[in-house]
Amino acid sequence: MWVRIKALIIKELLAMLRDKRGRFTLIIPPLIQLFILAQAITLEVKNISVVYYNQDAGWYSRELIERVKGSPYFTHVYSVDNLHHFQKIIDDQNALVGIEIKNDFSAELAKGNNPSIGIILDGRRSNAAQIVQGYLLRIIENFNVDIQTQLNTFTPLLVQGIFRSWFNPNLDYLLYTVPCLVGILSMMLGLLVTALSVAREREMGNFDQLLVSPLQTWEIIIGKMLPAMIIGVSESTIIMIIAMILYKIPFHGSLLLFYFSMIVFITSIIGVGLFISSISQTQQQAVLGSFVFMVPTMLLSGFATPIENMPTWLQPVSWFIPITHFFIIIKGVFLKDMNATEIMINAWPMAFIAVITLSVAGWMFKRRLE
């Protein structure tokens, strides 16, 4: 039995590695994606365009505007001299935020009063607008403290907010995206390798040989699964090493537990890939089927948007997506020393999904082989 499975595994590995295009597809694209996506995927809002309409000629208003210009997040700051132009720039989406300062701003501030400024946010980009609002609030808070000190009218606050960020003190987006990319690229690799396996056999005319071989259905599944597992874990290891060396991503957790959860995760993905492969007649269909699975998976996994922001009826769907649980593990292992109990809590749903997907894939294979 194991001799037959071993022969099929060796055959699968040789079929993938002897093909120059296959070797290129397995090695080069994931590394290129790591380098590009680590720089391109960012949840920060940067390079923000701002328009301001300053009707005040005093020093205080100019100082506030200079602080906005000096922020690293606001790279394009436009000045207008009438309200119509101010509104048009926001309407045309040439600026995400607009700041309107009245003509008595400096005079009121010098008297110790509390003048207000108008801040207009483009609600069509709601998520970005909320983040930009936080940037501006921080600038205004610092401005208030400095002006109160300068005017000697500072009153100690009864409640003082102290902002801290756990596990990512500098709020560096790379510490979020790069560990997630390890999971994303592992999923893409495991899915494509298995999805193409049977489709490749059909296109090359080798599928009939499986039908007349002494291999049983479960032996074929293991023979197709283990090569994808070996390649997926090996490639993920390379990506993880690059992430730690090149991008300085810390790794605080247990390496053994991380590999355990990775194997469970890739197993669940392999089940999906085998299912796609069993219903695909050509490699092109297998690739299209893989992308049909990956697109909603990425949207519902919590990577791009928080699961809590989704409609209540849609949130349970994310539980049935393996990478949703693997994201929790991979960020916990990289950025903090996640203990074994927490890892098991997030690993058992992936194991459950793996059992379901492999069972369905095995049933489909059995139907095709009969």
Order of alpha helices (4+ residues) and beta strands (2+ residues): alpha-alpha-beta-alpha-beta-alpha-beta-alpha-beta-alpha-alpha-alpha-alpha-alpha-alpha-alpha-alpha
